[in-house]
């Protein structure tokens, strides 16, 4: 044999040094993060990475802006680079969330993270390039990348039927607190096989003499959810086993206090977010802020809680606020709970849609609080100003170039005496009115209200879409209607707002899919914040019965009566009542049409006679 077929001493020495360095990085992921990626982590992130490195079962309960997706991307990248044949899956309740985490890793490779100034390109050149791309493949079904060492990273969406019969070495659950129990159960099975298992035909083979391999891992990362979620059960189970001394488990709870005062190499460092941002969140929606920033899991209200948080989450879908009628043929219902002094005066808008399979359903698309921002306590506007604002909303949702209120199915107003729904609002809406451009529009009248029987002839031009309803009077019936519609998944809510000022959108281009950032307007941000408060109010309502169980009341518990409002919940009741009645009318009309018999389809048994 020629000597050219053997490694030279220099190459042999080089490979030996590479092997030593690789083993060193495998033992020290924090140093590998700095040397390979050029990322210097904060102290708590170093601890989080080091403690999670070789644990099979990991839970990260991290407050918002603590960098859980960033650290998650780092641990996946290092596993991808330092270990051969790694099969890594990113899973979330929706595909766009897991794809956004994938894009975080891609941004590290392409040196696009502004807060990290010394990123290196080693990771980028370890990814196998495709014939017409950079190796970061954005298919509609799954984003993926592959390395020369046989490792792969994939994204999967929240559909359990698409996530079966796969094998993984690491499964990263992003926002696991909001993933369904089914998707977690299906995806956990990816990592059931023992990584050290092996067989051989050689009779002298002994598995006990083999080197230990990197263990298969399950990492659940999320902010706190509620105590009915699978994430809460994992958090509770993993923390107890870790405290009991089982070194296979690791659970960390990183509240907002840590990123507000972080340390770097033991010294104080600049915070990751502003304290004022947290304070504003606490003032706006205290329960949500405690859950998202301080990792306070929302307690299940027991059997008396009429709408569970899990039910709201199940009914959430990716909806951007709709601030007007964009097509000219969309149908809307508008509900208003007026107030003059202390309560919130608010308006909630629902788009009414129809599906051949499920019939009519509603999508909550906007919400407005009639607050006077010039006042220190942000009390409601004066009633005339509220009515003027509401009229403009009606015009916006009716659309341009269509007759008055053609696309407004119902204008629902709480007629309770406290907010002046009847005396201040209904009376003021009777007359025709001019908009800001001087165009004349019809007034409004509740044609079925006996108190306005005399006004029917006096205002014949008034539109009949107004419906004065007293939720206090019909509260039991309307709450039961809402519960039924929620159980049938017929009222859709927007996804919970992250407060970042933007959302990510999946944009398809042929067979490719890209994730685009969509910056929100101030009105859209306020609408999403409004919807989150509405969800909190809805999940805070409880059912109370007297000792004889002869009377049922739906209201806030005593400990919350003085801490929060329920006005947005009342507007949801009004909209649910309208949707319920509309579905009922639709069912009755269908049943009547089925009873009509076409006699022409039967053969005549009478013989025609010609006279």
TAKA-V407037 format. One line per field, one symbol per residue. ss: DSSP state (a for helix, b for strand, c for the rest). phi: phi as a letter, one per 40 degrees, with the letter a starting at -180 (. if undefined). burial: # if it has 9 or more other ideal C-beta (glycine too) atoms within 8 Angstrom, else .. Layout:
BEGIN
ss=???
phi=???
burial=???
END
This chain:
BEGIN
ss=ccaaacccaaaaaaaaaaaaaaaaaaacaaaaaaaaacccccaaaaaaaaaaccccbbbbbbcccccaaaaaaaaaaaaaaaccccbbbbbcccaaaaaaaaaaaaaaaccccccccccccaaaaabcccccccccbbbcccbbbbbccccbbbbbcccaaacccccccbbbbbcaaaccaaaaaaaaaaacccccccccccccccaaacccccccbbbbbbcccbcccaaaaaaaaaaaaaacccccbbbbbbcaaaaaccbbccbbccccccaaaaaaaaaacaaaaaaaaccccbcccaaabcccaaaaaaabbcccccccccccccbbbbbbbccccccccbbbbbbbbbbcccbbbbbbbbbbbcbccccccccbccaaaaaaaaaaaaaaaacccccccccbbbbbbbccaaacaaaaaaaaccccbbcccccbbccbcccccaaaccaaaaccccbccbbbbcccccaaaaaaaaaaaaacccbbbbcccccccbbbbbbbbccbbbbbbbbccaaaaaaaaaaaaaaaaaaabbbbbccccccbbbbbccccccccccaaaaaaaaaaaaaaaaaaaaaaaaaaaaacccaaacccccccccc
phi=.ccccbcccccdcccccccccccccccbcccccccccgbbcccccccccccccbccbbbbbbccgcgcccccccccccccccbcfcbbbbbacbcccccccdccccccccfbcccbcbcbbdddcccccccbacgccbcccacaabbccgcabbbbccccccbbfbbbcabbccfccbcccccccccdccbccccccabacccccbccccccbcccbbbbbaccbbccccccccdccccccccchcccbabbbbccccccbcbbfgbcbcccacccccccccccacccccccbbfccccccgccccbcccccdcccacbcdbcaccbgbcbbbbbbbcabbbccbbbbbbccbbbccbgcabbcbaabbcbccccccfccccddccccccccccccccgcgbcdgcbbcabbbccdcdcgccccccccccccabcccgccbccbaccccccbccccccbcccccccbcbbdccbccccccccccccccgbbcbcccccgcgabbbcbcbgccbbbbcbcccdcccccccdcccdcccccccbcbbcccfbbbbbaccdcbdcbabbccccccccccccccccccccccccccccccbcccccccbbccbcc
burial=...........#..#......#.###..######.##.#.############..##########.##################..########################.#....#..##.###.##.......#####...###.#.#.########.#..#....#############..######.##...#...........#......#.###########..####.##..##.##......####.###.###.###......###...##..##..###########.##.##...#########.###.#.##..#..#.###########..###########.....##############.......##.#.###.###########.....#.##########..####.###.###.#..#.....######..#..#..##..#..##.#######..##..##.######...########.....####.....##.#..#.#...####################..........####..#...#.###############.##..##........................
END
